[in-house]
């Protein structure tokens, strides 16, 4: 006999859910059970939109933080190339920059 997680504090049978589905779209997750096993979850639109917003923010943060992770050797190479570019730059090249 296998055990399944139910990721909701409240559950409803699929039979009862079919009778009045709109009454189960709330601000919290409700598990829909078939033969005492979770078949799905329902949640109201506002709560779902809030979850999506949080996921988008987390994804954006993770994406930008994780994009550039050079090794120590690669960082030394980048630093060396940058120093060489500064050394080779003309006064005209450097004159374009200001603080």
N, C-alpha and C positions, 0 to 999 in steps of 0.2 A: 504494500500500500504506500503510495507516494504522498508526500505532503506538499501543498502549494502555498505560497505566500499570498496573502490578501492585503493589498496596499491601500486599504481604506478602513476607517473606523466604523462605517455604516455599510450594510449590504442590503440587497433586495434580490428576490428571485426573478428570473427572467419572465416568469408568468405574470407576476405583479407589475413588473416594469412595462410590459406590453399593454397593460390595462390603462396606464396613465403615465406615459413617458415624460411629459413636460413637468410633472411634479417632482421629478428627481434631478432636474438641472438646477443645482444649488451652488452655494459658494464653497462647498467642500466636495471632495471626491466620494462617490458612492460606487461600491463594487457590485456588478451584476453577476449573479451566480446561476449556473445551470448544473443541476445534479450536485449541488454544494461545491462546485469548482468555479473559480473566477473565469468568466468569459469575456469580460470587458469592464470598463470604468466609464462613468458619466460625470460631467461637471458642467456648471453653468458657464455662459459665454464670458462674463466679466472675469471670473476666476481663471479661465483658460487663457484669456488675453494677458492677464497679469503673469501667468507662468511663462508664456511665450516671450514677453518682454524681458523677464529675468534671464531666460535662456539665451536670448539675443545678446544681452549685455555680457553675459559670461563668455559666450562664443567670441564676441568682438575682443574682449580683454585677452582671452587665451590666444586668439589668432595673432594679435599684435605683439604680445609678450613672447610668443614662441616662434616667430618668423626667423629671427637671426640669432643663431647660437653657434658662433664659430669656436673652433678648438683653440687652445692656447697657441699652437703653431700657426694657425691661420691668422690669429690676431697679431702675432709678431710680423708676419708677412705683410699684412695690411698696414701696420705702423711703419714698416720699412719703406713700403711703396709711397705712403703719404709723406714721409720725410724726404724722399728723393724728389717727389713732385714739388715740394716747397723749395728745395735746394735748386732745382732747375728752373723755377719760375722767374720770369723777368720782372723788372721794376714795374713795367706796364701791367702785367698780370696781377701783381700784388697791389698796385695802386687802385684797382677797382674795389677793393675791400676797405671798409671803414668800421670803426667800432661804434 
